Amino acid sequence: MRKAFEARFPTRTLLSVFVIILGLIPAASCQWAPMVTDANADTRIQWWRDAKFGLFIHWGLYSIPGRGEWVQWNEQIPVDEYAKLAGQFQPDKFDPNAWATTARDGHEICRLN
């Protein structure tokens, strides 16, 4: 049985596969390394945790079809077709201060109830 296995999977092939896999391990582990080092990160994240409120707004081309930020992927819209939305995206009424005020006021209302 061993000879049949060696005939189908020669030692050199197995060794080559093993070496390739070992070579990929460092590349895979690099994906989990922090991208930015920030000496104040612990302080800032602690403030956020203590505040008990966070808001992350997703806003972009996908707001035009209005079916979520994964619309291109979920509906498999080709890149060239999706790119046409850029001509329609006119954020001229974008007011980040108004958004922040609305979020703050809404948070205060929820905290009072």
N, CA, C and O atoms as a printed pandas DataFrame, in Angstrom:
     atom_number atom_name residue_name chain_id  residue_number  x_coord  y_coord  z_coord
0              1         N          MET        A               1    0.827   -1.194    0.000
1              2        CA          MET        A               1    0.000    0.000    0.000
2              3         C          MET        A               1    0.873    1.260    0.000
3              4         O          MET        A               1    0.536    2.252   -0.646
4              5         N          ARG        A               2    1.977    1.215    0.716
5              6        CA          ARG        A               2    2.863    2.371    0.773
6              7         C          ARG        A               2    3.414    2.700   -0.605
7              8         O          ARG        A               2    3.534    3.873   -0.960
8              9         N          LYS        A               3    3.748    1.689   -1.377
9             10        CA          LYS        A               3    4.282    1.919   -2.719
10            11         C          LYS        A               3    3.224    2.553   -3.618
11            12         O          LYS        A               3    3.541    3.400   -4.453
12            13         N          ALA        A               4    1.984    2.147   -3.448
13            14        CA          ALA        A               4    0.909    2.736   -4.251
14            15         C          ALA        A               4    0.748    4.216   -3.913
15            16         O          ALA        A               4    0.538    5.045   -4.799
16            17         N          PHE        A               5    0.848    4.542   -2.613
17            18        CA          PHE        A               5    0.753    5.933   -2.187
18            19         C          PHE        A               5    1.927    6.729   -2.736
19            20         O          PHE        A               5    1.735    7.822   -3.269
20            21         N          GLU        A               6    3.133    6.200   -2.614
21            22        CA          GLU        A               6    4.314    6.899   -3.103
22            23         C          GLU        A               6    4.284    7.071   -4.611
23            24         O          GLU        A               6    4.827    8.043   -5.136
24            25         N          ALA        A               7    3.667    6.157   -5.296
25            26        CA          ALA        A               7    3.560    6.279   -6.747
26            27         C          ALA        A               7    2.626    7.421   -7.116
27            28         O          ALA        A               7    2.867    8.134   -8.090
28            29         N          ARG        A               8    1.575    7.596   -6.352
29            30        CA          ARG        A               8    0.621    8.660   -6.653
30            31         C          ARG        A               8    1.069   10.002   -6.098
31            32         O          ARG        A               8    0.792   11.039   -6.701
32            33         N          PHE        A               9    1.751   10.003   -4.967
33            34        CA          PHE        A               9    2.209   11.226   -4.318
34            35         C          PHE        A               9    3.699   11.110   -4.026
35            36         O          PHE        A               9    4.092   10.773   -2.909
36            37         N          PRO        A              10    4.512   11.386   -5.009
37            38        CA          PRO        A              10    5.954   11.270   -4.782
38            39         C          PRO        A              10    6.416   12.197   -3.664
39            40         O          PRO        A              10    5.804   13.235   -3.410
40            41         N          THR        A              11    7.482   11.819   -3.011
41            42        CA          THR        A              11    8.021   12.565   -1.876
42            43         C          THR        A              11    8.325   14.002   -2.262
43            44         O          THR        A              11    8.083   14.908   -1.466
44            45         N          ARG        A              12    8.843   14.236   -3.444
45            46        CA          ARG        A              12    9.168   15.600   -3.867
46            47         C          ARG        A              12    7.910   16.463   -3.946
47            48         O          ARG        A              12    7.941   17.638   -3.579
48            49         N          THR        A              13    6.819   15.896   -4.416
49            50        CA          THR        A              13    5.571   16.646   -4.517
50            51         C          THR        A              13    5.064   17.015   -3.125
51            52         O          THR        A              13    4.662   18.153   -2.882
52            53         N          LEU        A              14    5.088   16.047   -2.221
53            54        CA          LEU        A              14    4.638   16.324   -0.860
54            55         C          LEU        A              14    5.531   17.358   -0.194
55            56         O          LEU        A              14    5.038   18.247    0.501
56            57         N          LEU        A              15    6.820   17.253   -0.395
57            58        CA          LEU        A              15    7.750   18.217    0.179
58            59         C          LEU        A              15    7.496   19.611   -0.392
59            60         O          LEU        A              15    7.541   20.599    0.342
60            61         N          SER        A              16    7.235   19.695   -1.677
61            62        CA          SER        A              16    6.951   20.985   -2.312
62            63         C          SER        A              16    5.688   21.620   -1.740
63            64         O          SER        A              16    5.668   22.816   -1.448
64            65         N          VAL        A              17    4.650   20.831   -1.584
65            66        CA          VAL        A              17    3.396   21.336   -1.021
66            67         C          VAL        A              17    3.625   21.815    0.414
67            68         O          VAL        A              17    3.120   22.866    0.809
68            69         N          PHE        A              18    4.378   21.052    1.180
69            70        CA          PHE        A              18    4.682   21.421    2.564
70            71         C          PHE        A              18    5.442   22.746    2.624
71            72         O          PHE        A              18    5.127   23.601    3.451
72            73         N          VAL        A              19    6.425   22.919    1.766
73            74        CA          VAL        A              19    7.215   24.154    1.742
74            75         C          VAL        A              19    6.340   25.341    1.351
75            76         O          VAL        A              19    6.471   26.419    1.929
76            77         N          ILE        A              20    5.453   25.158    0.380
77            78        CA          ILE        A              20    4.542   26.238   -0.036
78            79         C          ILE        A              20    3.632   26.638    1.119
79            80         O          ILE        A              20    3.432   27.825    1.379
80            81         N          ILE        A              21    3.086   25.652    1.805
81            82        CA          ILE        A              21    2.195   25.945    2.937
82            83         C          ILE        A              21    2.949   26.689    4.029
83            84         O          ILE        A              21    2.435   27.658    4.587
84            85         N          LEU        A              22    4.158   26.247    4.336
85            86        CA          LEU        A              22    4.960   26.943    5.344
86            87         C          LEU        A              22    5.262   28.377    4.915
87            88         O          LEU        A              22    5.319   29.280    5.749
88            89         N          GLY        A              23    5.453   28.580    3.628
89            90        CA          GLY        A              23    5.717   29.926    3.132
90            91         C          GLY        A              23    4.510   30.841    3.225
91            92         O          GLY        A              23    4.668   32.057    3.336
92            93         N          LEU        A              24    3.311   30.286    3.182
93            94        CA          LEU        A              24    2.099   31.089    3.242
94            95         C          LEU        A              24    1.699   31.465    4.664
95            96         O          LEU        A              24    0.964   32.432    4.858
96            97         N          ILE        A              25    2.157   30.738    5.637
97            98        CA          ILE        A              25    1.761   31.004    7.024
98            99         C          ILE        A              25    2.128   32.417    7.458
99           100         O          ILE        A              25    1.269   33.106    8.008
100          101         N          PRO        A              26    3.365   32.895    7.242
101          102        CA          PRO        A              26    3.663   34.277    7.650
102          103         C          PRO        A              26    2.802   35.304    6.923
103          104         O          PRO        A              26    2.399   36.303    7.519
104          105         N          ALA        A              27    2.517   35.073    5.655
105          106        CA          ALA        A              27    1.679   36.020    4.908
106          107         C          ALA        A              27    0.268   36.061    5.483
107          108         O          ALA        A              27   -0.327   37.135    5.576
108          109         N          ALA        A              28   -0.271   34.918    5.867
109          110        CA          ALA        A              28   -1.621   34.874    6.434
110          111         C          ALA        A              28   -1.653   35.543    7.799
111          112         O          ALA        A              28   -2.621   36.227    8.131
112          113         N          SER        A              29   -0.607   35.354    8.591
113          114        CA          SER        A              29   -0.615   35.950    9.927
114          115         C          SER        A              29   -0.464   37.459    9.867
115          116         O          SER        A              29   -0.871   38.141   10.808
116          117         N          CYS        A              30    0.100   38.006    8.807
117          118        CA          CYS        A              30    0.258   39.454    8.686
118          119         C          CYS        A              30   -1.080   40.165    8.567
119          120         O          CYS        A              30   -1.174   41.349    8.890
120          121         N          GLN        A              31   -2.105   39.480    8.116
121          122        CA          GLN        A              31   -3.411   40.105    7.972
122          123         C          GLN        A              31   -3.976   40.525    9.314
123          124         O          GLN        A              31   -4.823   41.417    9.366
124          125         N          TRP        A              32   -3.542   39.918   10.383
125          126        CA          TRP        A              32   -4.104   40.204   11.697
126          127         C          TRP        A              32   -3.280   41.217   12.466
127          128         O          TRP        A              32   -3.628   41.571   13.593
128          129         N          ALA        A              33   -2.196   41.687   11.876
129          130        CA          ALA        A              33   -1.366   42.682   12.558
130          131         C          ALA        A              33   -2.058   44.036   12.510
131          132         O          ALA        A              33   -2.729   44.354   11.528
132          133         N          PRO        A              34   -1.903   44.838   13.565
133          134        CA          PRO        A              34   -2.507   46.174   13.529
134          135         C          PRO        A              34   -1.920   47.005   12.407
135          136         O          PRO        A              34   -0.713   46.974   12.169
136          137         N          MET        A              35   -2.768   47.744   11.720
137          138        CA          MET        A              35   -2.331   48.551   10.597
138          139         C          MET        A              35   -1.705   49.865   11.057
139          140         O          MET        A              35   -0.816   50.399   10.395
140          141         N          VAL        A              36   -2.164   50.375   12.176
141          142        CA          VAL        A              36   -1.684   51.659   12.677
142          143         C          VAL        A              36   -1.386   51.511   14.157
143          144         O          VAL        A              36   -2.165   50.921   14.907
144          145         N          THR        A              37   -0.271   52.044   14.559
145          146        CA          THR        A              37    0.013   52.052   15.991
146          147         C          THR        A              37   -0.346   53.427   16.528
147          148         O          THR        A              37    0.015   54.451   15.948
148          149         N          ASP        A              38   -1.049   53.433   17.623
149          150        CA          ASP        A              38   -1.527   54.674   18.202
150          151         C          ASP        A              38   -1.355   54.587   19.716
151          152         O          ASP        A              38   -2.009   53.780   20.378
152          153         N          ALA        A              39   -0.484   55.413   20.252
153          154        CA          ALA        A              39   -0.215   55.385   21.686
154          155         C          ALA        A              39   -1.444   55.755   22.512
155          156         O          ALA        A              39   -1.545   55.360   23.674
156          157         N          ASN        A              40   -2.376   56.506   21.934
157          158        CA          ASN        A              40   -3.569   56.951   22.664
158          159         C          ASN        A              40   -4.795   56.078   22.409
159          160         O          ASN        A              40   -5.883   56.390   22.893
160          161         N          ALA        A              41   -4.635   55.002   21.666
161          162        CA          ALA        A              41   -5.790   54.177   21.290
162          163         C          ALA        A              41   -6.531   53.647   22.512
163          164         O          ALA        A              41   -7.761   53.678   22.545
164          165         N          ASP        A              42   -5.807   53.162   23.513
165          166        CA          ASP        A              42   -6.468   52.614   24.702
166          167         C          ASP        A              42   -7.295   53.671   25.424
167          168         O          ASP        A              42   -8.395   53.385   25.897
168          169         N          THR        A              43   -6.772   54.886   25.509
169          170        CA          THR        A              43   -7.496   55.976   26.162
170          171         C          THR        A              43   -8.747   56.333   25.377
171          172         O          THR        A              43   -9.820   56.515   25.953
172          173         N          ARG        A              44   -8.606   56.434   24.053
173          174        CA          ARG        A              44   -9.757   56.818   23.232
174          175         C          ARG        A              44  -10.836   55.745   23.233
175          176         O          ARG        A              44  -12.021   56.070   23.310
176          177         N          ILE        A              45  -10.457   54.484   23.150
177          178        CA          ILE        A              45  -11.469   53.424   23.134
178          179         C          ILE        A              45  -12.137   53.323   24.502
179          180         O          ILE        A              45  -13.321   53.000   24.588
180          181         N          GLN        A              46  -11.395   53.596   25.567
181          182        CA          GLN        A              46  -12.009   53.578   26.895
182          183         C          GLN        A              46  -13.049   54.690   27.018
183          184         O          GLN        A              46  -14.113   54.472   27.597
184          185         N          TRP        A              47  -12.762   55.869   26.487
185          186        CA          TRP        A              47  -13.744   56.950   26.497
186          187         C          TRP        A              47  -15.010   56.497   25.784
187          188         O          TRP        A              47  -16.116   56.722   26.276
188          189         N          TRP        A              48  -14.854   55.860   24.627
189          190        CA          TRP        A              48  -16.002   55.407   23.841
190          191         C          TRP        A              48  -16.805   54.370   24.616
191          192         O          TRP        A              48  -18.035   54.417   24.613
192          193         N          ARG        A              49  -16.137   53.446   25.270
193          194        CA          ARG        A              49  -16.833   52.429   26.066
194          195         C          ARG        A              49  -17.575   53.067   27.242
195          196         O          ARG        A              49  -18.696   52.670   27.558
196          197         N          ASP        A              50  -16.958   54.048   27.884
197          198        CA          ASP        A              50  -17.608   54.722   29.006
198          199         C          ASP        A              50  -18.803   55.550   28.555
199          200         O          ASP        A              50  -19.774   55.682   29.299
200          201         N          ALA        A              51  -18.749   56.108   27.352
201          202        CA          ALA        A              51  -19.841   56.934   26.846
202          203         C          ALA        A              51  -21.081   56.090   26.543
203          204         O          ALA        A              51  -22.194   56.617   26.527
204          205         N          LYS        A              52  -20.905   54.804   26.307
205          206        CA          LYS        A              52  -22.011   53.868   26.040
206          207         C          LYS        A              52  -22.806   54.228   24.781
207          208         O          LYS        A              52  -23.980   53.880   24.654
208          209         N          PHE        A              53  -22.156   54.920   23.867
209          210        CA          PHE        A              53  -22.849   55.299   22.639
210          211         C          PHE        A              53  -21.822   55.387   21.521
211          212         O          PHE        A              53  -20.748   55.963   21.695
212          213         N          GLY        A              54  -22.153   54.825   20.402
213          214        CA          GLY        A              54  -21.283   54.928   19.239
214          215         C          GLY        A              54  -22.119   54.966   17.980
215          216         O          GLY        A              54  -23.210   54.398   17.925
216          217         N          LEU        A              55  -21.611   55.625   16.991
217          218        CA          LEU        A              55  -22.356   55.761   15.749
218          219         C          LEU        A              55  -21.366   55.714   14.592
219          220         O          LEU        A              55  -20.391   56.465   14.558
220          221         N          PHE        A              56  -21.629   54.839   13.666
221          222        CA          PHE        A              56  -20.804   54.749   12.468
222          223         C          PHE        A              56  -21.754   54.834   11.285
223          224         O          PHE        A              56  -22.596   53.957   11.093
224          225         N          ILE        A              57  -21.619   55.879   10.504
225          226        CA          ILE        A              57  -22.545   56.110    9.394
226          227         C          ILE        A              57  -21.917   55.621    8.091
227          228         O          ILE        A              57  -20.824   56.046    7.717
228          229         N          HIS        A              58  -22.616   54.731    7.416
229          230        CA          HIS        A              58  -22.208   54.260    6.100
230          231         C          HIS        A              58  -23.006   55.080    5.081
231          232         O          HIS        A              58  -24.236   55.114    5.117
232          233         N          TRP        A              59  -22.300   55.718    4.203
233          234        CA          TRP        A              59  -22.990   56.572    3.240
234          235         C          TRP        A              59  -22.150   56.646    1.980
235          236         O          TRP        A              59  -20.965   56.973    2.039
236          237         N          GLY        A              60  -22.745   56.350    0.864
237          238        CA          GLY        A              60  -21.996   56.368   -0.378
238          239         C          GLY        A              60  -22.888   56.095   -1.565
239          240         O          GLY        A              60  -24.095   56.334   -1.512
240          241         N          LEU        A              61  -22.300   55.596   -2.635
241          242        CA          LEU        A              61  -23.049   55.343   -3.863
242          243         C          LEU        A              61  -24.236   54.407   -3.638
243          244         O          LEU        A              61  -25.278   54.560   -4.275
244          245         N          TYR        A              62  -24.081   53.449   -2.740
245          246        CA          TYR        A              62  -25.146   52.474   -2.489
246          247         C          TYR        A              62  -26.397   53.118   -1.911
247          248         O          TYR        A              62  -27.451   52.483   -1.863
248          249         N          SER        A              63  -26.299   54.382   -1.466
249          250        CA          SER        A              63  -27.497   55.049   -0.956
250          251         C          SER        A              63  -28.432   55.429   -2.104
251          252         O          SER        A              63  -29.611   55.698   -1.874
252          253         N          ILE        A              64  -27.924   55.453   -3.328
253          254        CA          ILE        A              64  -28.776   55.790   -4.476
254          255         C          ILE        A              64  -29.774   54.669   -4.755
255          256         O          ILE        A              64  -30.971   54.946   -4.824
256          257         N          PRO        A              65  -29.336   53.400   -4.919
257          258        CA          PRO        A              65  -30.346   52.344   -5.086
258          259         C          PRO        A              65  -31.135   52.096   -3.802
259          260         O          PRO        A              65  -32.262   51.603   -3.847
260          261         N          GLY        A              66  -30.535   52.443   -2.644
261          262        CA          GLY        A              66  -31.256   52.340   -1.376
262          263         C          GLY        A              66  -31.499   50.930   -0.898
263          264         O          GLY        A              66  -32.495   50.661   -0.226
264          265         N          ARG        A              67  -30.592   50.022   -1.239
265          266        CA          ARG        A              67  -30.776   48.635   -0.816
266          267         C          ARG        A              67  -29.579   48.138   -0.005
267          268         O          ARG        A              67  -29.293   46.941    0.002
268          269         N          GLY        A              68  -28.892   49.028    0.666
269          270        CA          GLY        A              68  -27.796   48.643    1.551
270          271         C          GLY        A              68  -26.438   48.738    0.902
271          272         O          GLY        A              68  -26.305   48.769   -0.322
272          273         N          GLU        A              69  -25.430   48.784    1.758
273          274        CA          GLU        A              69  -24.068   49.003    1.272
274          275         C          GLU        A              69  -23.491   47.804    0.524
275          276         O          GLU        A              69  -22.484   47.949   -0.170
276          277         N          TRP        A              70  -24.095   46.631    0.644
277          278        CA          TRP        A              70  -23.613   45.448   -0.058
278          279         C          TRP        A              70  -24.386   45.207   -1.355
279          280         O          TRP        A              70  -24.319   44.113   -1.916
280          281         N          VAL        A              71  -25.111   46.205   -1.833
281          282        CA          VAL        A              71  -25.964   46.017   -3.008
282          283         C          VAL        A              71  -25.168   45.548   -4.221
283          284         O          VAL        A              71  -25.638   44.680   -4.957
284          285         N          GLN        A              72  -23.988   46.091   -4.447
285          286        CA          GLN        A              72  -23.211   45.686   -5.622
286          287         C          GLN        A              72  -22.860   44.208   -5.539
287          288         O          GLN        A              72  -22.978   43.484   -6.528
288          289         N          TRP        A              73  -22.432   43.759   -4.375
289          290        CA          TRP        A              73  -22.066   42.354   -4.209
290          291         C          TRP        A              73  -23.306   41.458   -4.230
291          292         O          TRP        A              73  -23.347   40.459   -4.949
292          293         N          ASN        A              74  -24.310   41.822   -3.440
293          294        CA          ASN        A              74  -25.495   40.964   -3.331
294          295         C          ASN        A              74  -26.213   40.783   -4.656
295          296         O          ASN        A              74  -26.715   39.697   -4.945
296          297         N          GLU        A              75  -26.268   41.815   -5.449
297          298        CA          GLU        A              75  -26.989   41.750   -6.722
298          299         C          GLU        A              75  -26.052   41.537   -7.903
299          300         O          GLU        A              75  -26.480   41.553   -9.057
300          301         N          GLN        A              76  -24.759   41.334   -7.603
301          302        CA          GLN        A              76  -23.744   41.089   -8.621
302          303         C          GLN        A              76  -23.799   42.120   -9.751
303          304         O          GLN        A              76  -23.823   41.777  -10.933
304          305         N          ILE        A              77  -23.820   43.383   -9.351
305          306        CA          ILE        A              77  -23.840   44.481  -10.314
306          307         C          ILE        A              77  -22.423   44.662  -10.846
307          308         O          ILE        A              77  -21.492   44.836  -10.059
308          309         N          PRO        A              78  -22.239   44.624  -12.167
309          310        CA          PRO        A              78  -20.894   44.794  -12.725
310          311         C          PRO        A              78  -20.296   46.153  -12.345
311          312         O          PRO        A              78  -21.015   47.137  -12.172
312          313         N          VAL        A              79  -18.985   46.182  -12.220
313          314        CA          VAL        A              79  -18.287   47.390  -11.775
314          315         C          VAL        A              79  -18.600   48.580  -12.668
315          316         O          VAL        A              79  -18.866   49.675  -12.172
316          317         N          ASP        A              80  -18.571   48.376  -13.984
317          318        CA          ASP        A              80  -18.823   49.511  -14.891
318          319         C          ASP        A              80  -20.243   50.046  -14.754
319          320         O          ASP        A              80  -20.472   51.248  -14.895
320          321         N          GLU        A              81  -21.190   49.167  -14.482
321          322        CA          GLU        A              81  -22.575   49.610  -14.287
322          323         C          GLU        A              81  -22.720   50.344  -12.949
323          324         O          GLU        A              81  -23.376   51.383  -12.876
324          325         N          TYR        A              82  -22.113   49.806  -11.902
325          326        CA          TYR        A              82  -22.180   50.428  -10.575
326          327         C          TYR        A              82  -21.487   51.785  -10.586
327          328         O          TYR        A              82  -21.930   52.715   -9.912
328          329         N          ALA        A              83  -20.407   51.901  -11.345
329          330        CA          ALA        A              83  -19.646   53.153  -11.418
330          331         C          ALA        A              83  -20.477   54.295  -11.990
331          332         O          ALA        A              83  -20.186   55.461  -11.724
332          333         N          LYS        A              84  -21.498   53.979  -12.765
333          334        CA          LYS        A              84  -22.369   55.020  -13.323
334          335         C          LYS        A              84  -23.099   55.798  -12.222
335          336         O          LYS        A              84  -23.508   56.941  -12.426
336          337         N          LEU        A              85  -23.257   55.168  -11.058
337          338        CA          LEU        A              85  -23.925   55.852   -9.943
338          339         C          LEU        A              85  -23.132   57.066   -9.480
339          340         O          LEU        A              85  -23.700   58.001   -8.916
340          341         N          ALA        A              86  -21.817   57.059   -9.716
341          342        CA          ALA        A              86  -20.978   58.167   -9.255
342          343         C          ALA        A              86  -21.431   59.493   -9.865
343          344         O          ALA        A              86  -21.311   60.535   -9.221
344          345         N          GLY        A              87  -21.940   59.471  -11.073
345          346        CA          GLY        A              87  -22.431   60.691  -11.706
346          347         C          GLY        A              87  -23.703   61.215  -11.068
347          348         O          GLY        A              87  -24.016   62.400  -11.181
348          349         N          GLN        A              88  -24.438   60.336  -10.395
349          350        CA          GLN        A              88  -25.688   60.732   -9.746
350          351         C          GLN        A              88  -25.486   61.138   -8.279
351          352         O          GLN        A              88  -26.349   61.779   -7.680
352          353         N          PHE        A              89  -24.353   60.763   -7.722
353          354        CA          PHE        A              89  -24.104   61.000   -6.304
354          355         C          PHE        A              89  -23.647   62.445   -6.124
355          356         O          PHE        A              89  -22.493   62.779   -6.394
356          357         N          GLN        A              90  -24.549   63.287   -5.670
357          358        CA          GLN        A              90  -24.291   64.717   -5.491
358          359         C          GLN        A              90  -24.535   65.088   -4.027
359          360         O          GLN        A              90  -25.614   65.576   -3.690
360          361         N          PRO        A              91  -23.565   64.868   -3.167
361          362        CA          PRO        A              91  -23.785   65.137   -1.742
362          363         C          PRO        A              91  -23.657   66.615   -1.386
363          364         O          PRO        A              91  -22.973   66.972   -0.427
364          365         N          ASP        A              92  -24.318   67.472   -2.162
365          366        CA          ASP        A              92  -24.199   68.914   -1.945
366          367         C          ASP        A              92  -24.959   69.396   -0.710
367          368         O          ASP        A              92  -24.717   70.506   -0.236
368          369         N          LYS        A              93  -25.869   68.585   -0.186
369          370        CA          LYS        A              93  -26.602   68.967    1.024
370          371         C          LYS        A              93  -26.069   68.234    2.255
371          372         O          LYS        A              93  -26.726   68.193    3.295
372          373         N          PHE        A              94  -24.892   67.666    2.130
373          374        CA          PHE        A              94  -24.267   66.947    3.240
374          375         C          PHE        A              94  -23.922   67.930    4.347
375          376         O          PHE        A              94  -23.221   68.916    4.120
376          377         N          ASP        A              95  -24.418   67.655    5.543
377          378        CA          ASP        A              95  -24.175   68.530    6.683
378          379         C          ASP        A              95  -23.798   67.661    7.884
379          380         O          ASP        A              95  -24.670   67.276    8.662
380          381         N          PRO        A              96  -22.516   67.351    8.042
381          382        CA          PRO        A              96  -22.118   66.461    9.128
382          383         C          PRO        A              96  -22.459   67.010   10.504
383          384         O          PRO        A              96  -22.723   66.236   11.425
384          385         N          ASN        A              97  -22.458   68.325   10.665
385          386        CA          ASN        A              97  -22.810   68.901   11.967
386          387         C          ASN        A              97  -24.272   68.631   12.309
387          388         O          ASN        A              97  -24.600   68.342   13.459
388          389         N          ALA        A              98  -25.142   68.725   11.321
389          390        CA          ALA        A              98  -26.561   68.427   11.558
390          391         C          ALA        A              98  -26.748   66.954   11.908
391          392         O          ALA        A              98  -27.555   66.621   12.776
392          393         N          TRP        A              99  -26.009   66.071   11.238
393          394        CA          TRP        A              99  -26.100   64.644   11.546
394          395         C          TRP        A              99  -25.649   64.383   12.975
395          396         O          TRP        A              99  -26.289   63.630   13.709
396          397         N          ALA        A             100  -24.542   65.008   13.367
397          398        CA          ALA        A             100  -24.019   64.806   14.725
398          399         C          ALA        A             100  -24.994   65.347   15.765
399          400         O          ALA        A             100  -25.203   64.725   16.807
400          401         N          THR        A             101  -25.592   66.506   15.484
401          402        CA          THR        A             101  -26.563   67.091   16.407
402          403         C          THR        A             101  -27.783   66.185   16.543
403          404         O          THR        A             101  -28.272   65.959   17.650
404          405         N          THR        A             102  -28.270   65.670   15.428
405          406        CA          THR        A             102  -29.419   64.761   15.454
406          407         C          THR        A             102  -29.091   63.510   16.257
407          408         O          THR        A             102  -29.906   63.048   17.056
408          409         N          ALA        A             103  -27.894   62.959   16.042
409          410        CA          ALA        A             103  -27.495   61.759   16.779
410          411         C          ALA        A             103  -27.386   62.059   18.270
411          412         O          ALA        A             103  -27.853   61.276   19.097
412          413         N          ARG        A             104  -26.770   63.195   18.618
413          414        CA          ARG        A             104  -26.621   63.567   20.025
414          415         C          ARG        A             104  -27.980   63.764   20.681
415          416         O          ARG        A             104  -28.230   63.251   21.771
416          417         N          ASP        A             105  -28.864   64.515   20.006
417          418        CA          ASP        A             105  -30.185   64.779   20.570
418          419         C          ASP        A             105  -30.993   63.499   20.707
419          420         O          ASP        A             105  -31.703   63.314   21.695
420          421         N          GLY        A             106  -30.893   62.629   19.740
421          422        CA          GLY        A             106  -31.589   61.343   19.810
422          423         C          GLY        A             106  -31.069   60.496   20.949
423          424         O          GLY        A             106  -31.837   59.810   21.622
424          425         N          HIS        A             107  -29.759   60.540   21.167
425          426        CA          HIS        A             107  -29.158   59.789   22.266
426          427         C          HIS        A             107  -29.655   60.335   23.609
427          428         O          HIS        A             107  -29.963   59.566   24.520
428          429         N          GLU        A             108  -29.732   61.652   23.725
429          430        CA          GLU        A             108  -30.225   62.261   24.969
430          431         C          GLU        A             108  -31.677   61.870   25.225
431          432         O          GLU        A             108  -32.051   61.600   26.367
432          433         N          ILE        A             109  -32.495   61.838   24.182
433          434        CA          ILE        A             109  -33.902   61.459   24.341
434          435         C          ILE        A             109  -34.006   60.021   24.816
435          436         O          ILE        A             109  -34.793   59.719   25.714
436          437         N          CYS        A             110  -33.213   59.121   24.218
437          438        CA          CYS        A             110  -33.244   57.714   24.622
438          439         C          CYS        A             110  -32.792   57.544   26.055
439          440         O          CYS        A             110  -33.319   56.694   26.772
440          441         N          ARG        A             111  -31.821   58.338   26.487
441          442        CA          ARG        A             111  -31.312   58.215   27.839
442          443         C          ARG        A             111  -32.329   58.696   28.872
443          444         O          ARG        A             111  -32.347   58.213   30.004
444          445         N          LEU        A             112  -33.170   59.645   28.479
445          446        CA          LEU        A             112  -34.179   60.162   29.416
446          447         C          LEU        A             112  -35.329   59.193   29.597
447          448         O          LEU        A             112  -35.961   59.191   30.654
448          449         N          ASN        A             113  -35.623   58.373   28.608
449          450        CA          ASN        A             113  -36.766   57.458   28.682
450          451         C          ASN        A             113  -36.446   56.209   29.426
451          452         O          ASN        A             113  -37.306   55.341   29.574
